[in-house]
Amino acid sequence: MDRAIRATVAQHGRRITKLRDMIEHTDREMNTLQEGEAHLLALSREGSVFEIGSSTLGVEELREVVALLYEVGVSVIHALPSPSENAELNPRPQC
């Protein structure tokens, strides 16, 4: 995979992971939330940012990440050997 794509995926992945961890572990983080911070995943008043606690992720950024992951997935699938190529590489033993 292209180095730039890997770097972009990793960068977005860290932000998404932080948000996911906050969602998953809200019960443990409840005592650290400040007044006014979302206690559950919420969309900002402007509708442009997902937020929970101090973690945020822009709706546009999430759209970009999903599109990028789709493109990467398609590239990986196209790079796989076809079933006929796979059969040639790993012939079944004759009985």
C-alpha positions in Angstrom: 0.0 0.0 0.0 1.2 3.5 -0.8 3.1 5.1 2.1 1.1 8.3 2.0 -2.2 6.3 2.2 -0.8 4.3 5.1 0.1 7.5 6.9 -3.3 9.1 6.3 -5.1 6.0 7.5 -2.9 5.9 10.6 -3.5 9.6 11.4 -7.3 9.2 11.1 -7.2 5.9 12.9 -5.7 7.5 16.0 -8.5 10.1 16.1 -11.2 7.5 15.5 -9.7 5.1 18.0 -9.7 7.8 20.7 -13.4 8.5 20.0 -14.2 4.8 20.0 -12.4 4.2 23.2 -14.3 7.1 24.9 -17.6 5.6 23.7 -16.7 2.1 24.8 -15.4 3.2 28.2 -17.8 6.0 29.0 -18.6 4.3 32.3 -15.0 4.6 33.5 -14.5 8.1 32.1 -17.7 9.5 33.6 -15.8 11.0 36.6 -13.4 12.9 34.3 -16.0 14.6 32.2 -16.3 18.4 32.6 -19.6 20.2 32.8 -20.9 20.9 29.3 -19.1 17.9 27.8 -21.2 15.3 26.1 -21.7 12.2 28.3 -22.9 10.2 25.3 -21.9 10.4 21.6 -23.6 13.5 20.3 -23.7 15.7 17.2 -22.6 19.3 17.9 -25.3 22.0 17.7 -23.9 23.0 14.3 -24.2 19.4 13.1 -20.6 19.3 11.9 -18.8 17.4 14.8 -19.4 14.2 16.7 -18.4 14.6 20.3 -18.2 12.7 23.6 -16.3 14.1 26.5 -13.3 15.9 25.2 -13.1 13.7 22.1 -14.3 15.1 18.8 -14.4 14.0 15.2 -15.7 16.1 12.3 -18.5 14.6 10.2 -16.5 15.5 7.1 -13.4 13.9 8.5 -15.4 10.7 9.2 -16.7 10.8 5.6 -13.2 11.1 4.3 -12.0 8.2 6.5 -14.8 5.9 5.4 -14.2 6.8 1.7 -10.4 6.2 2.1 -11.0 2.8 3.9 -13.3 1.8 1.1 -10.7 2.7 -1.5 -8.0 0.8 0.4 -10.3 -2.2 0.8 -11.0 -2.3 -3.0 -7.3 -2.0 -3.7 -6.5 -4.9 -1.4 -9.2 -7.1 -3.0 -8.0 -6.3 -6.5 -4.5 -7.2 -5.5 -5.5 -10.7 -4.3 -4.9 -13.5 -6.8 -7.9 -14.7 -8.7 -9.4 -18.1 -7.8 -7.8 -19.6 -10.9 -4.4 -18.1 -10.1 -4.7 -19.4 -6.5 -5.5 -22.9 -7.8 -2.3 -22.8 -9.9 -0.2 -21.7 -7.0 -1.6 -24.3 -4.6 -2.6 -27.3 -6.7 -4.6 -30.0 -4.8 -2.7 -33.3 -4.4 -3.8 -36.1 -6.7 -5.1 -39.1 -4.8 
